[in-house]
Structure formats: structure tokens, C-alpha cells
């Protein structure tokens, strides 16, 4: 038996709203061990919802709907289900009483259109909504088919899922196993190279190993199916250890780790501090660092030295270096790192200077050329050159530059000079 997620809403198709509901439900189904092979997004159109139902009913036994339960004419999920299965709609007295009570508590008068939310197909049960006015449905319109419906508001849907849907599904025998996953995160290695290194593991079935890349980061997802999460972890851990050994320093963390959070842990463990100087990234590196709770313990601040005058006045960059080599150079990156470290009195100084584009590039210094400077304890100072290209645009260059800078610091904190 397998499940299918069907999200209803033209706003999803237009990209006006990010489909967080599908992501949440997919993760929850995996935790319950319920196979899930298909997701569908369909607009607010009766005929197209019927077509989606025709396909879904032929291949899945559990259909989970989100969206389309509101009081307006374009909220069509319940109406579409009822007409598809030829079931009359009836006003549920408990549902209408709950909606009226919530409006009274808010000191507002219920609109006539809200009565629509209390209509349910004959034979269906209410899936209570403690937070909002739109109840969902639990319905078995025919043998071997179960339908759950939820409002599109993520907070409402998630509470309804946890409080009612999960206990119901488990009581119906859907929760026999769990699928648990752990994700190893890598930076500084191409996806194809990592896949070649771990190729034998990609043929495993339980646990399975799958690589995928996103925004310069390469991930290995290890997934195991078992009777419980603890047993799944027992299957995952030996594979995880072998994969980490193969990847070495290219593997920087797992699951919720970020480069910024990992660097923060390293600095805090060593009782060291960091300051940053940014040119082309315009504060992005500082934002990444300060997004980590507790970062004030090790991150002292930064300088956005976009203009050369700021580089000279605040960071002590030499005019000769700017004149002879230009702001985008290894020499200037080093001087920026040394300058911010000195000015803010930190253990480490990290800098970025580059050409984010779309203009400003030359044959010798094209868009996407970036230098990172790293100044550490004593006289230790280095620079690193990256050529990130211009195809993916300005934001891509800025983000990758920030990540490369954090990765350089991470690696230096692990491999300190003797």
C-alpha cells in the first residue's frame, strides 16, 4: 500500500506560495514507513481535480489532500471529492457549531459563506481543526482507498496531522515500519567525484545511499527501513562511518549542520574569535554566521568594505596594492583579512573580494573571480583564488564565495600549522 500527496491551489502552480506542505508530509510519511511515490499539484479547477483523482486512485491507496477547504467559490476540494465519488454533501452539525464558536471567541460574525466549510460527503468523518475554521475529512469512499484532507495553512495542517491523522493511520495498520534517513554534507568536492568514491555503497538497498547536489553542496542521504527508528539507526551507523572515512575532510557535517554552525562549534571549542571583511558579498558572510544561535560568543563583527577608500581607511589596505594589483587580488584579500583581525582584535580574520557581476569583468579578471583571505594567529595569512563563472548569476557567486570562505576556515581549524 502506498500514499500520494495532492496539493490543490492555483497559487502553488503560479509559484506565489512555496509548497511546504508537500515537504512536511513527505518527511512524515517516511517516518511512519508509508511508501510514497507520487506528488501532484493541481489548480482550483473541478475538472482537473477529477483528472488528478482518476490517476491517483489507480495507483495509490492513501490520498492526502492539502488546500481548497476555504469558504470561497474557488475552494473546491471537498466538492470535487463528493462529485467524483457521487456522494451527496451534507452540513455536519458538529462542524458548523465549531466554526460558529470560533467566530464568537474572536468577536466576529460568521459569514454565510463559512457554512460551506461544514459540508462533508455522505459517509465521511470530520478531521478536526483545532486552530482554524476549515475541518478536514477522513473518508473511505470505497474499499481499499482512504482519503485525508487538510487545509493549506501549514500550521493548521501540521497540528491536524500530528493530533488526529497519525493516530488514525496507525490504528488502521499503516504504520508497520519507519524509514529513517541521515544526510552527510560535503563541501569542496564535485558530486561526480564523490559518487565515484562511494560507488559500491550506491548499490545497497537497506540502507540505501543516494547522492545529490544543491547550491554547491553535495549530500549523501543514507536511508534505512526498519521496525523502529533505533533499529534503523543501527543499520545506518556503520555505513555512515565508512562514508565519512572515505570523504575525509570534504565531509563537514550531517543533517541540520551548516558550514557556519560547524565553524562556530570549532571556534567555540578552541575559545577563539572571528571577524570578517567583505567586498563583493556585501554582508552575506556575516549574515550566515549570525544566523547561528550563540554566534556572539565567537563572532565579533565585520566590515563591508565595498569601496576602496573603506578598504584603505578601515582595514589598512595599502594604496600601492590597490593601484598595482587591483581590489580583486590575493594581496588585497590578505590585507583585508589582516586588517579586520587587527581592528577588531580577533583570533581569525576572514575576507572576500571579487567580481559578482553581471558587469565589471575583463579578460584577465572575469566575472566570478573571487579571492578569499584568511589571517590567523601570529603571522599566518593566506589567500585562495576561485573562478566561479558567470552563468548562474550574481547571487550564486556571492553565496558560493561565502561558503568557500567558511570552508577554508573550517579546514584550517582542523589542520592547524605545527
C-alpha positions in Angstrom: 0.0 0.0 0.0 1.3 3.4 -0.9 0.4 7.1 -0.4 0.1 10.0 -2.7 0.1 13.7 -1.9 -2.2 16.0 -3.8 -1.9 19.7 -3.2 -4.7 21.9 -4.5 -4.2 25.6 -5.3 -3.5 27.7 -8.4 -1.2 29.9 -6.3 1.1 26.9 -6.0 1.2 26.4 -9.7 2.0 30.1 -10.2 4.8 29.9 -7.7 3.2 32.6 -5.4 3.4 30.2 -2.4 6.2 27.7 -1.6 4.8 24.2 -1.2 6.0 23.5 2.3 3.1 21.1 2.9 4.3 18.5 0.5 7.8 18.6 2.0 6.4 18.2 5.6 4.0 15.3 4.6 6.8 13.5 2.6 9.0 13.6 5.7 6.2 12.4 8.0 5.3 9.5 5.7 8.9 8.4 5.7 8.9 8.4 9.5 5.8 6.2 9.5 7.3 3.9 6.9 4.5 4.5 4.5 5.6 4.2 0.8 5.1 7.4 -1.1 5.9 7.5 -4.8 3.9 10.4 -6.3 3.0 14.1 -5.6 0.6 16.1 -7.6 -0.1 19.8 -7.7 -3.4 20.8 -9.3 -5.1 24.2 -9.7 -8.5 25.3 -8.4 -10.5 23.6 -11.2 -13.1 20.9 -10.7 -12.4 19.1 -14.0 -8.6 19.0 -13.4 -9.0 17.8 -9.8 -11.2 15.0 -11.1 -8.5 14.1 -13.6 -5.9 14.0 -10.8 -8.2 11.8 -8.8 -8.6 9.4 -11.7 -4.9 8.9 -12.0 -4.2 8.8 -8.2 -7.0 6.3 -7.4 -5.5 3.9 -10.0 -2.0 3.8 -8.3 -2.3 4.7 -4.7 -4.4 3.6 -1.7 -3.9 6.6 0.6 -4.6 10.1 -0.9 -3.6 13.1 1.2 -5.1 16.4 0.1 -4.0 19.9 1.2 -5.7 23.1 0.3 -9.0 24.0 -1.2 -11.1 23.8 2.0 -11.8 27.5 2.5 -15.1 29.3 2.2 -14.6 31.0 -1.2 -16.0 29.7 -4.6 -12.6 28.6 -5.8 -12.1 26.3 -2.8 -13.2 23.1 -4.5 -11.5 20.1 -2.8 -14.5 18.8 -0.8 -16.9 19.5 -3.7 -14.6 17.7 -6.2 -14.3 14.6 -4.0 -18.0 14.4 -3.4 -18.9 14.7 -7.1 -16.1 12.3 -8.2 -17.5 9.6 -5.9 -21.1 10.5 -6.4 -21.6 11.2 -2.7 -24.1 13.9 -1.6 -22.8 16.8 0.6 -24.4 17.4 3.9 -23.9 20.0 6.6 -22.2 18.5 9.6 -23.8 19.9 12.8 -20.6 19.5 14.9 -18.5 21.2 12.2 -20.9 24.2 11.9 -21.1 24.5 15.7 -17.3 24.6 15.9 -17.0 27.2 13.2 -19.6 29.4 14.9 -17.9 29.0 18.3 -14.5 30.1 16.9 -16.0 33.2 15.3 -17.7 34.1 18.6 -14.5 33.7 20.5 -12.8 36.1 18.1 -15.6 38.6 18.5 -16.5 38.4 14.8 -19.7 37.5 13.0 -19.5 34.4 10.8 -20.1 35.0 7.1 -22.8 32.9 5.3 -20.0 31.5 3.0 -18.4 29.8 6.0 -21.2 27.3 6.2 -19.6 25.8 3.1 -16.7 24.6 5.3 -19.1 22.4 7.3 -20.3 20.4 4.2 -18.9 16.9 4.1 -19.6 13.9 1.8 -22.0 11.3 3.0 -20.0 8.6 4.8 -17.0 10.8 5.6 -15.8 11.7 9.1 -14.6 15.1 10.3 -10.8 15.5 10.8 -10.9 18.2 13.5 -9.0 21.5 13.0 -8.2 22.9 16.5 -6.6 26.1 15.1 -8.7 27.2 12.1 -12.3 27.1 10.7 -11.7 24.6 8.0 -12.1 21.0 9.2 -10.6 18.1 7.1 -12.0 14.8 6.1 -11.3 11.1 6.9 -13.0 9.1 4.2 -13.0 5.7 2.8 -15.2 6.2 -0.3 -14.6 2.6 -1.5 -12.8 -0.5 -0.2 -9.0 -0.2 -0.3 -9.0 3.6 -0.6 -8.5 6.2 2.2 -8.7 9.9 1.7 -7.5 12.6 4.2 -7.9 16.3 3.6 -6.2 19.2 5.2 -6.4 23.0 4.9 -3.5 24.6 3.1 -2.3 26.7 6.1 0.9 24.8 7.2 0.5 25.4 10.9 -3.1 24.1 10.9 -2.3 21.1 8.7 0.7 20.1 10.8 -1.2 20.1 14.0 -4.1 18.1 12.5 -1.6 15.6 11.1 0.1 15.0 14.4 -3.0 15.0 16.7 -5.5 13.1 14.5 -4.1 11.7 11.3 -1.1 9.8 12.6 -3.1 8.0 15.4 -5.8 7.2 12.8 -3.3 5.8 10.2 -1.5 3.7 12.9 -4.8 2.3 14.1 -5.6 1.2 10.5 -2.3 -0.7 10.2 -0.4 1.8 8.0 2.5 2.3 10.5 4.2 -1.0 10.3 7.8 0.3 9.8 9.7 3.5 9.7 12.0 5.0 7.1 14.8 6.9 8.8 17.4 9.0 6.9 20.6 10.7 7.8 22.3 13.1 5.5 26.0 13.6 5.2 27.0 17.1 3.9 30.1 17.8 1.9 31.9 20.9 0.5 34.8 21.2 -1.9 34.2 18.0 -3.8 32.2 17.6 -7.0 29.1 15.3 -6.9 30.5 13.0 -9.6 33.9 12.7 -7.8 32.2 11.8 -4.5 29.8 9.4 -6.3 32.8 7.5 -7.8 34.5 7.3 -4.4 31.4 5.8 -2.7 30.1 3.8 -5.8 29.8 0.4 -4.0 27.5 1.9 -1.4 25.2 3.3 -4.0 24.2 -0.3 -4.8 23.0 -1.0 -1.3 19.3 -1.5 -0.7 18.8 -1.3 3.1 20.3 1.1 4.0 20.3 2.8 0.6 22.7 5.6 -0.2 21.9 8.4 -2.7 24.0 11.5 -3.7 22.5 14.8 -4.7 23.9 18.3 -5.0 22.4 21.7 -4.2 23.9 25.2 -4.4 27.5 23.9 -4.4 26.9 21.4 -1.6 27.0 17.6 -2.1 24.9 15.4 0.1 24.8 11.7 0.7 21.4 10.6 2.1 21.5 7.2 4.0 18.0 5.7 4.4 17.0 2.6 6.3 13.7 0.8 6.6 13.1 -0.9 10.0 10.6 -1.7 12.7 11.8 1.4 14.7 14.0 4.4 14.5 16.6 2.9 16.8 16.9 -0.2 14.6 17.1 1.9 11.5 20.0 3.9 13.2 21.8 0.6 13.9 21.7 -0.1 10.2 22.8 3.4 9.2 25.7 4.0 11.6 28.3 1.5 10.2 27.6 2.8 6.7 27.8 6.4 7.8 31.2 5.8 9.4 32.6 4.2 6.3 31.3 7.0 4.1 32.8 9.6 6.4 36.2 7.9 6.3 36.1 7.9 2.5 35.2 11.5 2.2 37.6 12.7 4.9 37.7 16.5 5.4 35.3 17.0 2.5 32.5 15.8 4.8 31.8 18.7 7.1 28.7 17.6 9.0 25.3 16.0 8.8 21.6 16.7 8.9 21.0 20.2 10.2 24.6 21.2 10.3 25.7 24.2 8.1 29.2 25.4 7.3 28.5 28.4 9.6 27.3 26.3 12.5 30.2 23.9 12.2 32.8 26.7 12.1 31.1 28.2 15.1 31.4 25.0 17.1 35.1 24.8 16.2 35.8 28.4 17.3 33.9 28.0 20.5 35.7 24.7 21.4 39.0 26.4 20.8 37.9 29.6 22.6 38.8 31.7 19.6 37.1 34.6 17.8 36.4 35.7 14.2 35.9 38.9 12.3 35.2 39.3 8.6 35.8 41.8 5.9 33.5 41.7 2.8 33.5 43.4 -0.5 31.5 41.6 -3.2 29.4 39.6 -0.8 28.1 42.7 0.9 27.4 41.3 4.3 26.3 37.8 3.3 29.1 36.1 5.1 28.3 37.9 8.3 24.6 37.1 7.9 25.4 33.4 7.6 27.5 33.5 10.8 25.0 35.4 12.8 22.1 33.1 11.8 23.6 30.6 14.2 22.2 31.0 17.8 25.0 31.8 20.2 27.3 33.2 17.5 28.0 36.3 19.6 30.3 34.0 21.7 32.8 33.9 18.9 31.8 36.3 16.1 32.9 39.8 16.9 31.7 41.6 13.8 32.6 42.7 10.3 33.4 45.4 7.8 31.6 45.7 4.5 34.4 47.4 2.6 32.7 47.8 -0.8 34.6 50.9 -1.8 38.4 51.1 -2.0 38.5 54.1 0.3 36.9 52.0 3.0 39.4 49.2 2.4 42.2 51.7 3.0 40.7 53.7 5.8 39.2 50.9 8.0 41.2 47.9 7.0 44.6 49.4 6.3 44.8 48.1 2.7 47.9 49.7 1.1 47.1 52.1 -1.8 50.0 50.6 -3.7 48.4 47.1 -3.6 45.1 48.5 -5.0 46.9 50.5 -7.7 49.2 47.7 -8.8 47.1 44.6 -8.4 43.5 45.9 -8.0 40.9 45.4 -5.4 40.2 41.8 -6.7 43.5 40.2 -5.9 45.2 37.8 -3.5 47.3 40.6 -2.0 44.3 42.8 -1.2 42.4 39.8 0.2 45.2 39.1 2.6 45.5 42.7 3.7 41.7 42.9 4.3 41.9 39.8 6.5 44.9 41.0 8.5 43.2 44.5 8.8 39.9 43.3 10.1 41.6 40.8 12.5 43.8 43.7 13.9 41.0 46.3 14.1 38.5 44.0 15.9 41.1 42.2 18.0 40.1 38.6 17.0 42.0 35.4 16.6 41.0 35.0 13.0 40.2 37.4 10.1 38.4 36.2 7.0 37.9 38.3 3.9 36.2 38.1 0.5 36.8 40.3 -2.6 35.7 39.5 -6.1 33.6 40.4 -9.1 30.0 39.3 -8.7 28.8 40.8 -12.0 26.9 41.0 -14.2 29.3 43.8 -15.3 32.8 44.7 -14.2 34.7 41.7 -15.6 37.6 41.7 -18.0 39.5 39.0 -19.9 42.1 39.0 -17.2 39.7 39.3 -14.3 36.3 37.8 -15.4 33.0 37.9 -13.6 33.1 35.2 -11.0 36.8 35.7 -10.0 36.9 35.7 -6.2 39.8 35.9 -3.7 39.4 34.8 -0.1 41.9 35.9 2.6 42.5 34.2 5.9 44.6 35.6 8.7 45.2 33.5 11.8 47.2 33.6 15.0 50.7 35.1 14.7 51.8 35.9 11.1 49.8 33.3 9.4 48.0 34.7 6.4 46.8 33.0 3.2 44.8 33.8 0.1 42.7 31.5 -2.2 41.6 32.1 -5.7 38.2 30.8 -7.1 36.8 31.2 -10.6 33.1 30.6 -10.2 31.9 31.6 -13.7 29.1 34.0 -14.6 26.4 31.6 -15.8 24.4 31.3 -12.6 24.5 35.0 -11.8 25.4 37.4 -9.0 23.6 35.8 -6.1 25.1 32.4 -6.9 28.6 33.9 -6.9 28.0 35.8 -3.6 26.6 32.7 -1.9 29.4 30.3 -3.1 32.0 32.8 -2.1 30.7 33.0 1.4 30.6 29.2 1.7 34.1 28.8 0.3 35.3 31.3 2.8 33.7 29.4 5.7 35.1 26.1 4.3 38.6 27.5 4.2 38.4 28.5 7.8 36.9 25.1 8.8 39.7 23.2 7.1 42.4 25.4 8.7 40.8 25.0 12.1 41.2 21.2 11.7 44.6 21.2 10.1 46.5 23.8 12.1 50.1 24.5 11.3 52.6 22.9 13.6 
